Amino acid sequence: MTRHLWKILALAVTLVAAPATAQDADAPIQRVLQEHGQIIADSSRLTIGPAIDALATSGLPAAQTVLEKWRAKEMWRDEASGLFVWAEEIDRDTIRAFDFADGAEIGTRPDDDYTQLKPNSGIRAMIGAALVRFQLSDPSPAIRARALNAIERDAEASHLVALREAAATEDNPRLADRIARLERLLTIRFAEDDAERIAAIDSFHGDLAVDVRAALNPLAATVIDVATVMPEGEAIVGRLRPGSDRLPEADAYAILVDKGLAKPRISRDAQRAALVSHIDGGAVAGIEVATLDTEAAREMAYAALAETGAVEPVATSAEITAALDGFTFYERYTAASPAVAIAAAAVLTSIENTVALNQAADLALDALSLASIYFLAAIGLAITFGVMGVINMAHGEFIMMGAYTGYVVQQIVPDYTLSILVALPLAFAITFAAGVAMERLVIRWLYHRPLETLLATFGISIALQQIAKNIFGTQARPLTSPDWLDGSLAINDIVSISYIRIAIFILALVFLALFLFVMNRTRLGLEVRAVTQNPRMAASMGINPDRINMLTFGFGSGIAGIAGVAIGLYAKVTSEMGADYIVQSFMTVVVGGVGSIWGTLLGATMVGTLQKGIEWLNPSNTLAAQTYMILFIILFIQFRPRGIVALRGRAAEA
């Protein structure tokens, strides 16, 4: 008790020592608050709208402070005078009050003399929407951007006026563009003048953004209606025939039933159950059960039951057909005036066409990306198989060795960019050496014996897979790309491609240029072409075919190792990863034309495009897509056995 007495005494001394500032009841902001005082005090979401709008549109500098304090639950009302203040709570019983008009401190007061306004979440959301008007004119671009974000999330009709006012003063080009776009979107939704709405709608022709479609789709909403005679008017979209894709017969008849224009129909199961439940002495309504073996007979029996009142009457097939023929079904706009709805439908059609074109472009980019991966995987095989004629089933394992080389380098060099730069030449060196060793130990003894070569290299591939499992295990290992390869290049909302795929595409072009340079501008390339065309003549000119075959096989294997590093950045690194690319690599070389680097490029493009196209047509079954692709390739080879680019001359005869 003593403590409370001291507290009251201290408060009294404070009030005497610091006399309160008189609150200006005639201040403009107080007049606005008093005009809607009872509505504000009641704090009902259903009735509070006019009070919030009055503050937001008052043009008073203090209005923003009122709305902010009200939303923060810091607005109080003096029970004696009815005036509003904002206050800080000092303790459970005391507040420090401030005048809304000029922000001056009124004084310290017991909170029993005031009522705190605590708006619920719905009212706080309405206040937040009203505050957007003030935030759009804030000097800080960050605050203006946040205001635009709030409008995008939850737009209201009042925001349209605020956006138009902000558009006249905005000096930030990026924010000005956002404001102009939002203003057009809100004009579509909230403007009362149809001409304004149509102009805003027409400005979005071909726009791929989701928010545009979200604004237009409700305006183009339609409903299917029925009449005895086809009505006329701009709101009519067109006539619908029962049985079409837009209006199945069952749906058309359901509309007639819902409008009371036809008797309800009954399902076969329900009809059968009704007939079975009314069997009496081997007959239904006097009709022998044995004769109810057709739809017409069962409908006749059911109709006989309906005449006796045993079941509800329903329509027969003939009555359904007659009812559908006797009415006209049509589609009409319902959500907006006909002119606005027609404009929205036209823009949506243009957007759909643009979406289709961009989807085709996105599919083409995916196909080109996949083709670059296949080309990178097949370019080494184009050398060993296309030039040397060696069927190397272990080519995929050289790709796997390159990927694991990149993984090991990253364990030693933590900088991902530097590790990739180190891994590329190291993978070439390791797989080049492995290819030379394989050629010296196995392949050189099996030239011109394709079946034995296939079996031997297949066995080597299995052995290399097992060695990789013993060293690295069966779990997939990460080959992490540098940060600058993260993410995608987004051209628009539909077309995008990852930076890793772009890098692989560039790498494929680099190796195409490298291969062409080596084959056409170096002594090694000249000797390889000579040995390929006529080994005996090349030998008589002083060229060692045995050495050239060794270097060629090593060069093709080394390129496979570099391809492994690139593919490892995109795909999982496991001991079986080579098997995922060996079939496509062989198909790429064979389809393109054995021995032709340009054929390999065209073959990779064809295989990649074909696979992506089949996957697009059958996205739920990738195994079926691969099967269809292989069947197509088989048919293609039947008509063009030498591939797209067929060699001519002695090389073709070899």
Buried (B, 14 or more C-beta within 10 A) or exposed (E): EEEEEEEEEEBEEEBEEEEEBEBBEEBBBBEBBBEBBEBBBEBEBEEBBEBBBBBBBBEBEBBBBBBBBBBEEBBBBBEEEBBBBBBEEEEEBBBBBBBBBEEBBBBBBEBEEBEEBEBEEEBBBBBBBBBBBBBBBBEEEEEBBBBBEBBEEEBBEBBBBBBBBBBEEBEEEEBBEBBBBBBBBBBBBBBEEBEBBBBBBBBBBBBBBEBBBEBBEBBBEBEBBBEEEEEEEEBBBEEBEBEEEEBEBEEBBBBBBEEEBBBEBBEEEEBBEBBEEBEEEEBBBEBEBEEBEEEEBBBBBBBBBBEEEBBEBBBBEEBBBEBBEEBBBBBBBEBBBBBBBBBBBBBBEBBEEBBEEBEEBBBBBBBBBBBBBBBBBBBBBBBBBBBBBBBBBBBBBBBBBBBBBBBBBBEEBEEBEEBBBBBBEBBBEBBBBBBBEBBBEBBBEBBEEEEBBBBBBBEBBEEBBEEBBEEBEEEBBEBBBBEEBEEEEEBBEBBEBBBBBBBBBEBBBEBBEEBEEBBEEEEBBBBBBBBBBBBEEBBEEEBEBBEBBBBBBBBBBBBBBBBBBBBBBBBBBBBBBBBBBBBBBBBBBBBBBBBBBEBBBBBBBBBBBBBBBBBBEEEEEEEEBBEBBEEBBEEBBEEEEBBBBBBEEEBEEE
